[in-house]
């Protein structure tokens, strides 16, 4: 594997041990230290959290760490709260409302939590694994209220009944006409939770090194059962809209200034665009028999256009995180908030047009498993819709079938597609300010199997005269020094990131100024762009495959993943080039045969080959804008599922 800083010529060196974490106190070089811990936390502590920034670009200085926690069977969230001390672990109250079957929750943690995980301590047999959220801003502070408080959550409006569309996104224009009903501008938004606590990286507030807190009299109070952010009830939203309506028209500019939503000064935002596709009064549709005419919008007379809306706006620091890997706490909290606002008999459809590219792609990641169990524990009829991702051409995925080199296998060749070793070439741009990560998943890895215990990873920095010493299963190392690490290989016997098997995480320091996507290279990979050059071919020996590239939160139990197609598909290929496709070109290959590679559903994400994207709402009611990606396909499927629940249609 080639990795590191292009152009450098380091002398052959040696790995060094990971340090003891300054925050957690964990000796990350100790045997089995990573077996149930998030390896990204080990790297974060090794680099003093240098890869994390808040929405203003300020470095992380966490007093608390946000975590997503999975508990052992038989242990409930209430049991965790009873066994922990709020001085070092605080759990939002909302997770107590889902009964005793829920074994996932988020929390704010300090060093005492990690000490309590040690053998013989209070949480050793209670916590299975944990995942690091984004340790910046309000996430790195204690909760304003938490489950160990003596007082129960304050009363709130009656739960939302009937059909409910939950929209978890960013940049949501609440007063857009698509989300209002009737000439009196009655809002369809039953509640709005804004996870941010400051004015955001927009407008004049963005130049201040000390961001101004939001005014709760305008943005709403913090929901007591979550302990952070700002919540607006339907009554509060309607009151503000009425106060800013003049001569029959809503003054949207003035209203968003009142709500301190400076981000909506921009003409287009992802969340507004997606939400209109899911729940707006018009539907993006094709009239049968007019395939040669341009795509059109038709009035929607469906349940989705009349459904109540629960809107959760992710905090801007999570949105700005280029890796997308720190969304677990924000998304889990948003889903818990939304489900807790729904009546027991509500018909709920959730759209989350977000995600990343890492993970096991089999539903066992922390967030996927947590969302599935949260929905089950809620008892609500709930459908979760997530896009399949846009990285099909990004060269971020590779497959190889490794066969053990046993005495019997020596000299006898290997099965088709199999090999005793695989070489990957990892290219980092020289101007990448972000940290880069590569996960190597070994599905069938059992450390008790002798031939698998000898599995090794060898890394050669560019220009080096020799590779670094090999890393074996169960080892984790830094290079070239603990004081200034440039690369780490973290290879636990079992991984908290997912199962079965294990995952080796390779982490690289930035190369320069701004975020750029790294990629894998193979001389057999077709980059010429000719006919058929945007699809994998079964007879191509390249290890780098488009097939298998998938959104890391879209493969969970009960989740509907959505890919993108063109409205006018060419005779050659109807699929959007950036989307996973059907049929899977690698369907007959054995590598990672048990992971999801094909989306469950498809919807239009491009008009045609030369006009990418689809039109939907801009941030003002009169605006229509075009955005590209499977994020635009997912809400169309969410709309369809919402309508099928009640037997209606456009």
N, C-alpha and C positions, 0 to 999 in steps of 0.2 A: 504494500500500500504506500502510495506517495502522499505525504501530507506535510504542511508547514508553510514557511515563508518563502515564496519563490525567489530564486537568486541567491539565497544564503548557502554558505558552504560550511556547515558545522563539522567539526572533527568528530569521529566516532566517540560516543559518550555512553553514559549509563543512566538508567532511571534512578529516581530517588523516591523515598517514601512520601506518602501524603502527610500533611501536618495534622496536628490536633486542632480541631475547630475552635476558633476564638469564641464563637457564639454558643455552639452546642456543647463544647467540651469533649466531643467524640474524637478518639484517636482513629482517624480514617485509615491508617495503615494496619490496624489490628485485624487479625483473622476474623472473617465473617462480619466485620463492621458494616458492610454494605448489604447484607443479605435481605434485610427488610426495610432498608433506608433508601431514600431517593438519591441516586447517584449524582443528580444535578445539584443537590445540596452540598455534597462532598466537593464538587468542583467549585461551586460558589464560595464556599469557605476557603478553599485553597487559593482563590483569587481575590479574597476580601470583598466579595459581592460586586466586583468591578463590572460585571456584565449587565447589571441591573440599573436602570434609571427610571425616575418618575416622568410624568408627562412634560415636565419642564427641562428634562435632561440632567437633573441633579443626581449625584450618585446615591446609592442606597446606604442608609445608616440605620438598619432596623433595630428597634428595641424589642420587637416581637416578630415572630415569623408566621405568616399565614400558611396553613396546612390543610390538605384534604386527608382524612384519616379513615382507614378501614379497620373495623373491630373484629375480634375473633368470634366464631359462632357461639351463640349463647350470651354474648355481651351486648347490651343495648347502649344507646347514647346516654341514657340516664345512669347506667352503671359506670360509664366513663366519667361522667361529671361527678358522681359520688366518690370515685376513687382518686380523683385529681384535686389539686389545690388551685383555686382561681388566681393565686399569685403567679402561677406558671402555665396554666392552661385555661382558656376561656372559649366556651362553645356557644354559638348563637342559640337563643331560646327556641327558634323556629324548629330546630331538629328534635325537640322534645315532643312536638305536636304530631309526630308520625308513628307513635306507638313503639312497641318493644321489638318489632321485627327489623327495624332500620339499623344497619350496622355501619353506615357511612355518615360522616358529618365533617364540616369544616371547623377550624379552631384557630385561635391565636396562641402561640406557644413561646415559652422562654426556656432557658437551659434546664430548669427542673424537669420539664417534660422528657427530655432526652435522657436525663439521669434515671427517671422513673421507668424507662424501658429496659434497663439492665436486669440481668437475672436476679431474682429475689426481690425486686422492687415492685411498686404498686401496679404498674402498667405492663409488666413484662409479658403476662399471659393474656392481656386484654387487647393489645394493638397488633394487628397483622402487618400493616405497612402504612406508609404515609407519603404524600406527594407535596412538593413545595409549590406554593403559589407565587405571587409577585411581591417581594419584600420591600415595597416602596410606599411612600405616601401614607394614607390612612390604613393600609393593610399592615403596616409595620408598627402600629400603635395598638393599645388595648381597646377592646370593645367598650362602647358607651354603656351597654347593658349586656348581660350574658346569662347563661342557664343556671349558674350558681347563685344568682341574685335571689333574695328572699321574696321579692314581689313578682307576681305573675305578669305576663304582658298586658299592657293597657288595652281597653276595649277598642275595637275598630269596626268599621261598617260591616253590614251583613255580607257573607260570602257571595261571590258571583255565581249565579245560576244559569242554566241553559247552556247554549254553545259558547265556548270561550276560545279565542285565539290568543296564544301567548307569543309575544315577539321579544326575543332576547337579542339585542344588537346595539348599535351606537348611532348617534346623530338622528334622533327621532323627533320629527316636527309634529308635536301633539295637536296643534291647532290647524293642521292642513285640512282642507275641505274633504279629502278622502276619508277622514276619520271623524267627520261631523255628520249629523243626521238631521235633516229638515231645515226649514227657513230660520228657525230659532237657534241654529248652530248648537244643537245638543251633542255633547261629546260622547263618543262610543268607548272612550278609554275609562275603564272601571277603576283603574289604579295605575300609578306610574312610580317606579322606583329608580332613582338616579344614584348609582353607586359612588360617584364622585362627591368629594366634600369641599372642593375648591373650584374656582371659576374656570379652570381648564386652560389648555395651551392655545387660547384663541384671543384675538383682539388685543386690547391694551393690557389685559391681565397677563398676557404671555411674556411681556418684557420684565415683569417683576421677579426678583429672586425670591421673594416671599409671597407666594400666591395668596390671594384674599379668600377667606372662608366664605362659603355660600351663606346667604341670609335665610335662615329657616322660616321667617315670616313670608318669604316669597317662594323659596324652593321646597318648602315643606319640612316637617320634623324628621328626625331619624326614626325609622321603624324600630320599635323597642325590641321586637323579636329577632332582628338582625344586628342591631347595635351600631350601624354606620350608614352613611348615605343619607338621602332625603326622599321622602315619600309624599306624593300628592294623591289625595282621594279624588273620586269622581266629583264630589261636591266642590272641592277646592279648585279643580280644573275648570269646572263649569262656571264657577264664580269669577275666575280670572278672565275667561273668554267673554263672559257677559260684560264685565267691566271694560274690556278693550274692544267692544263692538260699537261701531259708529256708522249711523245711517245704513244699517243692515249688513255691514261688512266688518269682518274681524281685522283689526289692525295687527297683523302678525308680527311686524317689526317691533312695535311697542310691547306686545305681549311677550315675545322672547327676551327682550331686554328686562322686563319685569321678572321673568323666571330665571334670569341670568344664564340663558342658554346662548352664549356668544358663538358657539360653534355653528349655529344655524344662520349666521351671517354669510356662510358659504352657499353657493347655488345648489350644490348636490351633496347628499350624504347617503351612505350605504343603508342605514336603518330605515330612512323614510322611503327610499326606492323599494326595498324588500317588503316593507310593511304594506305598501300600496298594492304590490303584486299579490300579496296574500289576502288582503281584506278590503281593498278599495272598491269603489262603486262601478268600476269598469274592469273587464277581463280581457287579457291578451289572447285572442282566439283566431281561428281560421274558419271561414265559411266554406262548407262542403261544396265542391264543384268550382271554386274560384281560386285554385292553387296558383294560378298565374298572376293574380293581383297582389298588391302589397299587403303585408300584415296589417291588421286593423284592430281597433279597440271596440268592444261591444258593451253596452250597458249590462251590468250584472244584476240579475234578479235571483240571487242565491243567498244561502244562509251566511256565507263568509262575509258578504257585504253588509250584513246586519248584525253580525256577532259582536259580543262584548270583547273588548281588547284589554289584556294585561300586558303592560309594556315595561320591560326592564332594560335600562341603559347601562351597558358595561362601562367601567371607569376608563378614562382615556389613557392611563398608563398601561393597562392591559391591551388596549387597542394598538398603542404605539410599539409594543414589544414585537420586534421583527420576527422572532422565532415562533410566536404563538404558543409557546410551550408552558406559559405560566397562567393559562386561562382557567385552570381547574377549579380554584376557589371561587372566582368571580362567577363562572357559569353555574357551578353547583348551588351557590347561594341564590342566584337569580331564579333557578328552577324551583328551589325550596320556597322562595318567596311567592312565586306565582301559584304553585299548587296549594299553598296554605291559604291563599285568597279565594280559592274555588270551593263551591259547595260540593258535598260528597257525591251528588248526582249530576254534577256538571259534565258536559262533553267537551274535553280539552284537546286542542291541537297546538303543539309547540313547534315553532320554527327557530332554529339557531343557525344562521348562515355565517358560520365561523369555524375555525379549526386550524390544524397544523398538519405536518407530514410524518411525524415520528410514530413510535408505538408499535405494538404487536399486530395490529389490524385484525384482531379476532375477538374484540369485545371485552378483553381482560384488562385493559388499561384502567387506572384508578377512576378517571372521570366517567368513562363509559359504563363500568360496572356500578359506580355510584349513582348515576342518573337512572339506570335501569331499576336498581333496588329502591330508590326514592319514589319513583312512579308506582312501583308495586306496593310499597308501604303506604302510600297516600290513599289507596283504594279508589282513586279516580279513574274514569275511562279516559286514557291519555295516549295520544299518538305523537311521537317525536320525529321530526323531519330535519335532516342535516344534509348539506351538499357534499358531493363526493370529492371535491377538490379540483384545483386548476393547474396542477403541476405535471400533467401527462408528458409534456415535452421538456421538462426541466432537468432531466438526467439526475434525479435524486434517489433512484431506487435501483437495486441490483439483486439478482437471484443466483444462487449456486447450490448444487447438491453435493455436499461433502460426504465422502465415504471413508470409513476407518481404514487406515493402512495397517492391516493385520498380516501375520505371516501367511495366512491362507490367500489373502488378496494380492500379495506381492507377485508380480510377474504375470498376473492373470487379467490385467486390464481393469477397467471400471465400467459400470453400467452407462448406458446412453445418458448424456447430460451430467454425469457424475464426475468428480475429480477429488484427488486427495488434498489438493490445496487450490485456493483461488486468490488471484491478485487483482486488487482494485486500485485505480489511480484517481486520487481525489484532488481536484483543482480548486484552489482558493484564489479569488481575484486579489491583486496586490493592494487594492484600495478598499478593503472590507473592514469597517470599524466594529462590526458585530462579532461576537464569538460564534464559532461554527461547531456543529455537532453531527456525529454519525453514529447511528445505532446498528450494531451487528447482532441480529437475532438468530439464536440457535434453538429451533423449536423442540427437538427431541433430545435435548441435552439432559443426561442423567449422570451426575458426578460420580455415581457408584460404578459406572461402566468403565473398565480399564482403558479401552482405546479412546474414550472421550475425555478421560482425565488428562490425556496428553495433547488435547487441542491447544494450539498456540496462535498468538497474533504477533506478527512482525511488522514494524513500522519503520519506513525509511524516509527521513526528511529530504526534500529536494536538494541536490548537490552534495549530499553526504557520500563519503567514500565507502560506507558500510551501513547496514541497518542497525538500529538499536537492538539490544537484547530482547528476546522473545518474552511475551507476557502469557502466562498460563491461566487457565480457569482458577478463579479464587484469588488472583493477584490484582492489585491496583497500584499504579505508579504515575509519577510526574517526570517531566523533562523540560529544561535541563536542570532546574533547581526549584526548591520549594519557595525561595524568595521571589523568583520571577518565572513562574511556570508558563511555558508556551504550549504544552500539550499534556494531556492526561489520558491514560487508558484505565478504565474502571470495569473490571470483569468479575462480578460476584458469582457465586455458585447458583444463587437464585436471585431474581431481580424483582424489586418492588414495582417496576414499570409494567409488568404483565407476566403471563404464563401461558403455556408450559415452557420448559427450558429456561434459558437465561439470555441475558442481553449484555454485550460489551459496549460501553459508551466511550467513544473517543471524542474528546473536547479540545478545541483549538482556540488559542487567544486571537484577538483581532490582528489584522495586518496593516490597517491604516485608518481612513477617515470615516467612512459611512458603510451602511449595511448593504451587502451584495450577496446574492445567493451563490453558494459554492455548488459544485457539481462533480459527478463522476465521469471518467473518460474511459473509452475502450476503442481500440482501432477498428473494430468491426461495427461500431454503432454508426448508423446512417445519419449524417448531419447535412447532407447535400440538399435536402428539401425537394427532391423530385417526386414524381408520381409514386405513391405508395411509400414515400420516405418518412411519413409521420406516424407509421404504424409498426409495431414489432412484427417480425416474421419468424415463424417457428424454426426455419433452417438457419437463422442468423446465430452464430455462436457467441455473440456479445453477452457478457454477464450483466451489463447495464440494460435494464428493461423498463419500458414504459408501463407495461403490465405490472400491477402491484402497487403503483403509486396511488395513494388513497388518503383522504382526510382521516386523521388519527382519532377523531371522536365520532365517526360515522358508521362504526361496525358493531355497536353494542346490541344487546338483545332487545328486540322490539323497535329498533331504530330503522326508519326508512331513509336510505341514502339515495341521493338524486344526482344524476349526471346530466350533461348538457348536449343538446342536438341543435342543428340549424333548422330554422323555419322552412327554408327552401333548401333541402338537401341535394347536393350534386349527385350525378349518377355514380361518381367514384366513391363518395364518402359522405354520409349524412351527419356524422358526429362532429361536435365541436372539437377542435384539435387539442385543447387543453384538458379535456375531460376524460376520465376513465370510460371505457367503451364496452359494448356488447355486440358480437360475441368477443370473449377474451382471446386475443391472439395466442396466448400461452396456456390455453386450457389443457393441452395435452402434456405439458411439462410437469415434472413431479415437484419442483422446488416450491416450497411454501404452499402446498396444495390445500391446506386447511385454513387459509386466510381469505378474507374477502377482497376480490379484485374487480367485480362487476357491480355497478350500482343497481339498487332494487327497482328504481324508476328513472325515467328520463323526461325532461321537459325542455322547451325552447330556451336557449341562452344566447343564440345568435340569429339575426335575421337571415343571413346567408354568408357565403364564403368571403365576400368583400365588405360586408357591413356587419361587424361583430356587435354583440350586445342586444339588449332589448330596452324599449322605452318604458319609463314609469315615472313616478312622482319626483319632482325636485323638492327643495325645501320650502317653496312657496306654492300656494294653491294653484296658481296659473301656470306653473312650470312643468314641463316634461323633459326628462334627461335620459341619456343612454348609459347603462353600465353593463360590464361584461363579466361572465363567469357562472359557475354552477350555483353560486349564491343567488343568482336570479332565477335559476330553474327550481330550486328547492321551494320557495314560497308558492309557486304555481301548483306544485304537488300538495303542499300543505292545504291550499285552498280546496283542491279536489277532495282530499280526505275529509276536510271539515264538512263539505257539502254531502259527502256520502254518508256521514254519520246520521244525517237527518233526511236523506233521500232527495235532496234538492240538487239543482245544477244551474249553470249559467243560462 
